[in-house]
Amino acid sequence: MRIALYEPDIPQNTGTILRLCACVGCEAHIVEPAGFPVTDRAFRRAGMDYLDRVKIVRHVSFAALEAWRRGEGARLLLLTTRAERSYLDYSYRASDILLLGRESAGVPEAVHTAADERLRIPIREGLRSLNVAMAAAMVAGEVLRQTGPGPAGL
């Protein structure tokens, strides 16, 4: 499993997701431009000393991520509040890429269209969304439950 962040806005959330990736043994992909400098210093507080334990792949644009993932033959799964299908009703593969949008704006329509599947986390009526790092952790847990341990040998 790989977790990709589309033009992230908040370094603390990105750092938390990088820490998640380190702990569960998955790659982290960042689609630029980010809303902050994409440096270790920006991630240190939330990522703590885990940043040396995660592989971070940067893509200069969504088109670059798309070209890379097509070469890998990986499915792109977009986590979005606009999806009909629950993340709990999906069969994952270890090679899947879970894409999360910007905290402030999600992803543009072209990214929605490019995704192989759009998934949502069911939440109570009248509430907008969960924190992006919490959403990443919830879905990563389900992916790992279905596909088994990652490279970290969980």
Secondary structure as UniProt FT lines:
FT   STRAND          2..6
FT   HELIX           11..24
FT   STRAND          27..31
FT   HELIX           40..47
FT   HELIX           48..53
FT   STRAND          56..59
FT   HELIX           62..72
FT   STRAND          76..79
FT   TURN            81..82
FT   STRAND          85..86
FT   HELIX           87..89
FT   TURN            94..95
FT   STRAND          97..100
FT   TURN            103..105
FT   HELIX           109..114
FT   STRAND          117..120
FT   TURN            125..126
FT   HELIX           132..147
FT   TURN            151..152
//
